[in-house]
């Protein structure tokens, strides 16, 4: 499982001209599910997301987590994180999980994040979305789960 996590001051998702999700201070999580990922991968990424210390404390040191700042998360499924562009000019997505498996683990990740006390908004799985991100810092972290297959 892969996640690109961006610290934001605000973010939103628009589908067919309508804003369907919006957060203020928090994290945007672009989440990719790969072939062989399991619930343990979702658990690992959710734990990291909620507790990753990438928000500044009073001394302007990245020392606070999403939970510490009472921030929100906007989670968007993104199979393109598994795009392999090493050969040719068009990425291959053979390492991305099937839509059915990806949707299941995407939803489980959201449930796990919410169970940790994180107010969570989402995009729409497999929809064409416009994601607006006001990246704060900018701070962007790439997470790869250990892959517990």
N, C-alpha and C positions, 0 to 999 in steps of 0.2 A: 504494500500500500504506500502511496506517495501523497504528500501534501505540500503545497506551497502555502505558507502562512505569512500574511502581510498584516502588520500593525496599522490600524486605520483610525482616523478621526471620524470618518463616516463612509458608508458604502450602501449600494442598493443594487437590486436586480430588477430589470424591466423585461417583460415578455409581452410581445404584440402591443407595444405602446403603453402598457400599464405597469406601474411599479408594484411588484408583488411582495418585495421584502426590502427592509431598510434597517440599518443599525447606525448608531453613533459610535462612540469610543469602543474599540474592540479589535477583533481579528476577522479577516476574510480568509477562509480556508478553501483552496481549490484542491479537491480531493480526487485522486485517481485510484482505481482498484485494479490490481493486476491478476493475471492468471495465477492460481494457487494461493491467493490471499485468503485469510480466514478471520473468524471473529477475534482471535487473539491479536491479529494485526490491527483491527479496528480498536480494540481495547488499548493497545500500546499507543497508537496515534492520538486517541482521545485523551489519555492521561497526559501525554506530552503537550497537547494543545492547551489544556486547562491550566497546566502548571509551568509552562515555559516562561522563564523570567525575562521578558523582553519589553516591559514597560518601565519607565523611569521612576525612581523614587525621588524624595525631596532633594537629594544630592545630585540629581540628573544622571544616576547610574542605573543601567538596566538591571533591576533587582526585584521587580514586581511581576506577578503573573496576571493572567486574565481574571482569575478568581479574586486576587488581591484588589484589583481596580474596579471590580464589579462591572466588567465590560461584557459585551455581547459577541456572538460569533455569527457570521454569515457564511454558510457552507454551500459550496457549489460543486456538483459533480463534474469532473473533467477528465474524460478518458484520454485526452490528448497528452496528458502527462506521461503516458506510456508510448508515445510516438518515438520511433527509432528512425532517425534521419541520417544514419551513418552511410547508407548506400543510396545512390540515386538522388532524385530531387523531391520525391513524394514520400512522406513518412509512412512507415509500416506500423500498424497498431495491433499486431498479432500477440503482443504481450499484455494487452488490456483484457480484463475479464469480460465475459459475455454480459450483455445488458442485464439479464435476469440476475446473475450473481453480483454484478456491480451495484445494482439497485438495492439488493438485499443488504450488502455490507455498508453501503452509503447510508441507508436508513438506520442501520444498527449503530454506526458511528454517531449519528445525530442523537439517537436515544442515549447513548453513553455520555455524550457531552452534556446533555440536559440533566442526566442523573447526577452529574457532578455539580449542578447548580448554575450552569452557564445558560443564560437566555440565548436561544438559538433560532435563527431564521434560516431559510433555505431557498435555493432556486427550485426549478422544476426539472426533474430528471428527464433527460433526452430532449428538452425544449431548446430552441434557439434563444439565447439570453443575451442581453446587454448588461454587463457588470460594470458599475461605476465604483471606482475605488479612489479614496483620498488617502494614499499611503503616507503614514506618519514617520518621518525620519529621513529617508525611507528605510524601513526595516522589513526585510523579506528573508524568511528562513525556509530551507528545503528540508523536509523530513522524509526519510525512507524507513519503513518499519523493518524489523529484523526478518520478516517473512517466516512465519511460524508453520509452514507446511509440514 
